[in-house]
Amino acid sequence: TSRGLMLWLAMLPCALVASGVSNVFSLLVTQLGVAYVMLGIDEIGIQIEQPFDVLPLYGMATVLTRDVQEAFAADVPLTP
């Protein structure tokens, strides 16, 4: 969907010019505003699809693995 969004955003200035927007400043402001909103929505969708890529789980799993290995290596019995 990101490729389609990029294609749509690339073609948006052509559609804006065809619809009658002739001022370069208003064309630029409209393009930037629409791109900001649409790319933000796309980024929110990506984060909702893959929430664990954003969370720092790798570091936490490394620390937990090291703690478990140290606990098994020690001669002290584990308490329940």
C-alpha positions as CSV (number, residue, x, y, z in Angstrom):
1,T,0.0,0.0,0.0
2,S,2.9,2.4,0.5
3,R,3.9,2.1,-3.1
4,G,0.4,2.9,-4.2
5,L,0.3,5.9,-1.8
6,M,3.6,7.2,-3.1
7,L,2.3,6.9,-6.7
8,W,-0.9,8.7,-5.7
9,L,1.1,11.5,-4.0
10,A,3.3,11.8,-7.1
11,M,0.3,12.2,-9.3
12,L,-1.6,14.6,-7.0
13,P,0.0,17.8,-8.4
14,C,-1.2,16.8,-11.9
15,A,-4.7,16.4,-10.6
16,L,-4.5,19.7,-8.6
17,V,-3.4,21.6,-11.7
18,A,-6.1,20.0,-13.8
19,S,-8.7,21.0,-11.2
20,G,-7.8,24.6,-11.5
21,V,-5.1,25.3,-8.8
22,S,-2.8,27.6,-10.6
23,N,-0.9,29.3,-7.8
24,V,2.4,27.5,-7.0
25,F,2.2,28.4,-3.3
26,S,-1.2,26.9,-2.8
27,L,-0.3,23.8,-4.8
28,L,2.8,23.3,-2.6
29,V,0.9,23.9,0.6
30,T,-1.9,21.5,-0.5
31,Q,0.6,18.8,-1.6
32,L,2.5,19.0,1.7
33,G,-0.6,19.0,3.8
34,V,-2.1,16.0,2.0
35,A,1.2,14.1,2.1
36,Y,1.7,14.7,5.8
37,V,-1.8,13.4,6.7
38,M,-1.7,10.4,4.3
39,L,1.8,9.3,5.3
40,G,0.9,9.7,9.0
41,I,-2.1,7.5,8.5
42,D,0.1,5.0,6.7
43,E,2.6,5.0,9.5
44,I,-0.1,4.5,12.1
45,G,-1.4,1.5,10.1
46,I,2.1,0.0,9.9
47,Q,2.6,0.4,13.7
48,I,-0.8,-1.2,14.4
49,E,0.1,-4.1,12.1
50,Q,3.5,-4.7,13.7
51,P,3.4,-3.4,17.3
52,F,6.3,-5.5,18.5
53,D,8.8,-4.0,16.1
54,V,8.4,-0.7,18.0
55,L,8.7,-2.1,21.5
56,P,12.2,-2.7,23.0
57,L,11.6,-6.5,23.4
58,Y,15.0,-7.7,22.1
59,G,16.9,-6.0,24.9
60,M,14.5,-7.2,27.5
61,A,14.7,-10.8,26.1
62,T,18.5,-10.6,26.2
63,V,18.5,-9.6,29.8
64,L,16.0,-12.2,30.8
65,T,17.9,-14.9,29.0
66,R,21.2,-13.9,30.7
67,D,19.4,-13.9,34.1
68,V,18.0,-17.4,33.6
69,Q,21.4,-18.7,32.4
70,E,23.0,-17.3,35.6
71,A,20.3,-18.8,37.7
72,F,20.8,-22.3,36.3
73,A,24.6,-21.9,36.5
74,A,24.5,-21.1,40.2
75,D,24.5,-23.9,42.8
76,V,21.8,-22.2,44.8
77,P,18.4,-24.0,44.5
78,L,15.6,-21.9,42.9
79,T,12.8,-21.0,45.2
80,P,9.3,-21.4,43.9
